[in-house]
């Protein structure tokens, strides 16, 4: 994602890459080959933070480095685009929020779906009452490819000479050099956050943006390691259930999320909102709105006990909305990734508020990471989404 972020950022006029950091020499060589031999490369991110010609940084590291580098970057006067999830542990969130407030630097979390046309249209429809009162939401991801399931390629030249293993580990448990842990880091709890931190967080981000929620207060998860038995520590099938309390703009509702790395035949991803008058299936470039009211409203009819249904005489019929409406992004749409980076750069250049600041980021990351607590500790987790703390 670091490379994808750079490619998107430099496609925006006025943006250039001047330096890159990685713990593997092969990626530094690839950076020069891709973006130009003029860029500076280093294994030590602090050299980039010390540069006066750097205005903003992309933190596209393993999850266990997100908080530390983001805080140090903002304190060094750099704006930060940080990949999701914002933090590796829930407890890290408050310090990052404080750093953003204290420094005044622009900080955006990279759940790009919130900037998509699909999310924006769904928010507009929801606020207009298109589905009535929200009762239930669900989200789904499915993957069944090795890369999709994090079996990333291991370079043939990976060794302690070509990799800075000590820098990669950071504050994580010290271990002998292990290329599997370095290049397939998402499979290990010391560095990654499992399917919930990688994928649930996208669904939380979109849901919270669309309905204006701060998050759930009760979190439960179950699942298991069903297919990719390759030494990984985290499940490849995970199901989460969440209770959302009443809040301004919506009544209490329930959410269920599912991820599996076994089946790729059921589509890839969606978020569905179900209300008392309709439902929406939401993707980044497509929204399908379905109405429940396919017949005339109840007040047109009367039914006495033991009698057949009779229509009230003289009642005026109503015009009904279509049973299904499909909204598609226009041809040529540059995509959510571009829009999210543009939103970030508007913050860097003009000081405009971003969609997904540190507070938003923690409210999306915390319930995702709490799924890991629930799964590994076999318990219900309670979270205070207003005061941002575990209970």
C-alpha positions, 0 to 999 in steps of 0.5 A, a space after each residue: 500500500 505504501 507504493 500504491 499511495 505514492 503512485 496516487 499522491 504523485 498523480 495529483 498536480 504539484 506533488 512529488 516524492 523526494 525520499 523513501 524508507 524501507 527495511 529491505 534493500 530490494 524495495 529501496 532499489 525498486 523505489 529508485 527504479 520506479 520513481 527516479 534515481 534522484 530520490 533519497 532512500 534510507 532504512 531509517 525513517 528518522 532521516 526522512 523526518 529530519 529533511 526540510 524538503 519533506 512536507 508530508 509523509 505516508 506511513 505505509 508500514 506494518 501496523 506496529 509502527 503506525 503510532 510511533 512514526 505518526 507521532 514523531 512525524 507530526 512533532 517534526 512538522 510533517 503532515 501524515 497519511 497513515 495506513 489503516 488501522 491507525 494503531 496496533 493497540 487500542 491503548 495507543 490511540 489517545 496519544 496519537 489524537 493528542 499529538 494531532 491536537 497539540 501539533 495542529 498538523 494534518 493527519 488522515 487515516 487511509 481507509 479510502 472508501 470513506 471518500 468514495 462516490 459510493 460512500 458519499 451517495 449512501 450518506 446522502 440517501 441515508 440522511 434523506 431518509 431513503 431507508 427510514 430508521 436504521 435497524 441493522 447493518 452487515 458487511 462482508 469480505 471474501 478472498 481465496 488467493 494467496 496474495 489476498 490471504 497475505 501469503 506475500 512473496 519472499 524475495 530470494 535475497 532476503 537475509 540479515 544483510 539485505 534486511 534491517 531486522 532490528 528496525 523492523 522489529 522495533 518494540 516487538 518481541 525480539 526474535 532471530 531473523 525470520 523472513 516469513 515474519 518480515 514479509 508476511 507480517 500480517 499473519 502475526 500478532 506482533 506486527 499486524 492486526 489480523 483480518 479485523 484490523 486489515 478489513 473490518 476497519 474499512 467497513 467500520 469507517 464507511 458505516 460510521 461516515 455514512 450514518 454519523 455513528 461514533 461506534 458500537 459499545 458491545 463487541 463479540 467475535 468468533 472464527 478460526 484458522 480453517 484453510 491457510 494453515 501456514 504457521 500464521 497466528 491469526 484466523 482466516 475466518 472471522 465473524 463479528 457482532 456489534 451493538 450500537 447504542 442510540 445516538 443523535 441521528 439513529 436509533 440503536 441498531 446491530 451490525 454483523 461483519 464477516 471475513 473469510 479467506 476460503 471462498 472467493 465465489 461470493 463476491 468480494 465486499 459490500 456493506 448493507 444498511 437495513 432500515 424500516 423502509 428500505 435497504 442499501 448495498 454500498 460499494 465504492 463505485 455503486 449503491 443499490 437502494 431497495 424499498 420495502 414499501 412496494 404496496 400502498 401505505 397501511 392507512 389505505 387499508 382496513 381489516 376488521 377481525 374476521 373480515 376480508 381486507 377492504 379498501 377505504 372508499 375515497 382514499 387517494 392513491 400515492 405515487 410510489 418510488 421505484 422498488 430498486 434504484 442503482 447509482 453508478 459512478 460515472 465512466 472515468 471516475 478516478 476512484 476513492 484512492 485519488 479522492 482520499 489523497 486529494 482530501 488529505 492534500 487539501 488539508 496539507 495545503 489549505 488547512 481544511 479538515 480531513 474526513 478521517 482524522 485521528 479521532 475518527 481513526 480510533 473510533 474505526 480501529 478500536 472496535 476492529 481491534 476489540 474483535 481480536 480481544 474478543 476472539 483470543 480471550 473468548 469474551 465480550 468486549 465493552 467499548 465507550 465510543 464517546 470517551 474512547 476507552 475500553 470498559 
